Amino acid sequence: MSSGLARLHEQARAVLDPVHYDYYAGGVGDEVVLGENEAAFGRLALLPRVLRGRATRDLGVDLPGGRLALPVLIAPTAFHRLAHPDGELATARAAAAARTVLVSGMASTVAIGEVAAAARSVDADASVWFQLYLQPDDDVTDCLVHRAERAGCTALVVTADSPVFGRHRRDAEHGFHDLPAGLAAENMRDLPGGPPGGVRDIEMSPSVSWAHLDRLRELTSLPLWLKGVLHPRDAVLAVEHGVAGIVVSNHGGRQSDLAPAAVEALPAVVDAVAGRVPVVLDGGVRRGGDVAVALALGASAVGVGRPVLWGLAAAGEAGVSRVLDVLRDEFDHVLALCGGRDLTDLTRDLVVARGTGVSARCG
């Protein structure tokens, strides 16, 4: 982790309730994948190019659902009001100020309409995406999608890697199974089949299938991103089922402890997609150099989750802005050192296995 983000992490740890810190920081099982997401970046290096002749660099990227001023979006994470009273409102404002996208979580402690309004209070053109777990009750899914549409969301991100809940040792040891009084997953309030004015549980179901995705495609005109793809065959199927983009992710090490590191799975997914849709890498990004490596391996952008939570806990909206500023500045610096003029100059031939100086065995 870069020094700037490491300081925010330590500040967050000092102020967070230890139970809530462990909820954010923890992973599934023995947390092997949790560590590997970051460690895998440490095994890769970038071969710089020289004498490329560009004083400034263009960091922007267009994606289905919005333009990003830097190739870093805020990945969906739950329960921001555990970190700061402003919660997702602060996160949305910081994302809009940085001219990037917040993917607002279905398990947000602020309803999506308020989150999107907070972003637009900073930038009238701000793009907010809504993350969705397909629910076994179609009526619930439909209601959530319509709420996202009414809020002005510009894309849906369907998380597909959660047929069942991951087993988190830290949460079990703390007995942390419910939010504190006064907090709730506000997007789940007043839904079909739930108590009037009350909050339904988010349901995971192994019965959710490609047919549910097809139905969603017919329901909405919003671009659909599929998150949680690691196998290249699933990437091909996703394209065939009409997704607008793919997010390579192992859920931040919170679902299967046998999954590969996200960056290790990235090249095969990029190759399988073959440029038909953009690919975002979400998992283990902790410095601007990680962003550069991911883009060189074929990602169009990266998502960051936990660092945003550390910034939010440490200093609210200003802390989230600091995270994005650090990543932007570090990435721009690395791009310059690699001889890059824009994102297209980051190509796979620049990535080598650290300590060997030869092409990494990742594509």
URPEGI-V491840 format. One record per pair of residues at least 24 apart in sequence whose C-alpha atoms are under 8 Angstrom apart, sorted by the first residue. I is the first residue (numbers start at 1). J is the second residue. Records with the same first field share a line. If there is no record, write none. Layout:
I: J + J
This chain:
1: 286 + 287
2: 286 + 287
4: 323 + 326
5: 286 + 287 + 307 + 311 + 323 + 326
8: 310 + 311 + 314 + 319
9: 307 + 310 + 311 + 314
11: 310 + 313 + 314
12: 310 + 311 + 312 + 313 + 314
13: 310
15: 313 + 314
16: 83 + 313
19: 171 + 174 + 176
20: 82 + 83
22: 170 + 171
23: 170 + 171
24: 306 + 309
25: 306
26: 168 + 170 + 254
27: 168 + 169 + 252 + 253 + 254 + 255
28: 166 + 167 + 168 + 169 + 253 + 254 + 255 + 256 + 257
29: 167 + 168 + 169 + 256 + 257
30: 169 + 257
31: 253 + 257
32: 253 + 257 + 258
33: 252 + 253 + 256 + 257 + 258 + 259 + 260 + 261
34: 252 + 253 + 254 + 257
36: 260 + 261 + 284
37: 252 + 253 + 261 + 262 + 263 + 283 + 284 + 285
38: 261 + 283 + 284 + 285 + 286
40: 261 + 263 + 264
41: 263 + 284 + 290 + 293
42: 354
43: 353 + 354
44: 293 + 351 + 352 + 353 + 354 + 360
45: 293 + 351 + 352 + 353 + 354
46: 293 + 338 + 350 + 351 + 352
47: 338 + 350 + 351 + 352
48: 337 + 338 + 339 + 350
49: 337 + 338 + 339 + 340
50: 338 + 339
51: 339
52: 339 + 340 + 341
53: 339
54: 340 + 341
56: 341
57: 332 + 335 + 336 + 340 + 341 + 342
58: 341 + 342 + 343
59: 332 + 342 + 343
60: 343
61: 300 + 301 + 343
63: 278
64: 155 + 223 + 244 + 245
65: 127 + 129 + 154 + 155 + 222 + 223
66: 101 + 127 + 154
67: 100 + 127
68: 99 + 100 + 101
69: 98 + 99 + 100
70: 99 + 100 + 328
71: 291 + 300 + 301 + 302
72: 100 + 291 + 301 + 302 + 303 + 304 + 324 + 327
73: 100 + 101 + 102 + 103 + 301 + 302 + 303 + 304
74: 100 + 101 + 102 + 103 + 303 + 304 + 305 + 308
75: 102 + 103 + 104 + 282 + 303 + 304 + 305
76: 102 + 103 + 104 + 105 + 131 + 305
77: 104 + 105 + 107 + 108 + 305 + 306
78: 105 + 106 + 107 + 108 + 109
79: 107 + 108 + 109 + 185
80: 108 + 109 + 309 + 312
81: 109 + 183
83: 309 + 310 + 312 + 313
84: 312 + 313 + 316
86: 316
87: 312 + 316
88: 115
89: 114 + 115 + 118 + 119
90: 118 + 312 + 316 + 317 + 320
91: 308 + 312 + 316 + 317 + 320
92: 116 + 118 + 119 + 128
93: 118 + 119 + 120 + 121 + 122 + 317
94: 119 + 317 + 318 + 320 + 321
95: 119 + 320 + 321
96: 120 + 122 + 123 + 126 + 127
97: 122 + 123 + 321
98: 321 + 324 + 325
99: 126
100: 126 + 127
101: 126 + 127 + 128 + 129
102: 127 + 128 + 129
103: 128 + 129 + 130 + 131 + 157
104: 128 + 129 + 130 + 131
105: 130 + 131 + 132
106: 130 + 131 + 132 + 133 + 185 + 187 + 188
107: 185 + 186 + 187 + 188 + 202
108: 184 + 185 + 186 + 187
109: 183 + 184 + 185 + 186 + 187
110: 185 + 186 + 187
111: 185 + 186 + 187
112: 147 + 148 + 151 + 187
113: 147 + 148 + 150 + 151 + 152
114: 151
116: 151 + 152 + 153
117: 151
127: 153 + 154
128: 152 + 153 + 154 + 155
129: 153 + 154 + 155 + 156 + 157
130: 155 + 156 + 157
131: 156 + 157 + 158 + 159
132: 156 + 157 + 158 + 159
133: 158 + 159 + 160 + 202 + 204
134: 158 + 159 + 160 + 208 + 212
135: 202 + 203 + 204 + 205 + 208
136: 203 + 204 + 205 + 207 + 208
139: 192
140: 191 + 192
142: 219
143: 191 + 192
144: 187
145: 220
149: 222
154: 222 + 223
155: 222 + 223 + 224 + 225
156: 222 + 223 + 224 + 225
157: 224 + 225 + 226 + 227
158: 224 + 225 + 226 + 227
159: 226 + 227 + 228
160: 226 + 227 + 228 + 229
161: 227 + 228 + 229 + 250 + 251 + 255
162: 204 + 205 + 255
163: 204 + 205 + 206 + 207 + 208
164: 204 + 205 + 206
165: 204 + 255
166: 254 + 255 + 256
167: 254 + 255
168: 254
210: 241
213: 241
214: 241
217: 242
230: 262 + 265 + 266 + 269
231: 265 + 268 + 269
232: 268 + 269 + 271 + 272 + 273
233: 272
235: 269 + 272 + 273
236: 272 + 273
239: 273 + 276 + 277
243: 277
244: 277 + 278
245: 277 + 278 + 279 + 280
246: 277 + 278 + 279 + 280
247: 279 + 280 + 281 + 282
248: 279 + 280 + 281 + 282
249: 281 + 282 + 283
250: 282 + 283
251: 283
252: 282 + 283 + 284
263: 294
264: 362
266: 294 + 297 + 298 + 299
267: 297 + 298 + 362 + 363
268: 362 + 363
270: 297 + 298 + 299
287: 326 + 327 + 330 + 331
288: 326 + 327 + 328 + 329 + 330 + 331 + 332 + 334
289: 330 + 331 + 334
291: 331
292: 331 + 334 + 335 + 346
293: 351
295: 343 + 346 + 347
296: 346 + 347 + 348 + 349 + 350 + 351
297: 347 + 348 + 351 + 363
298: 347 + 348
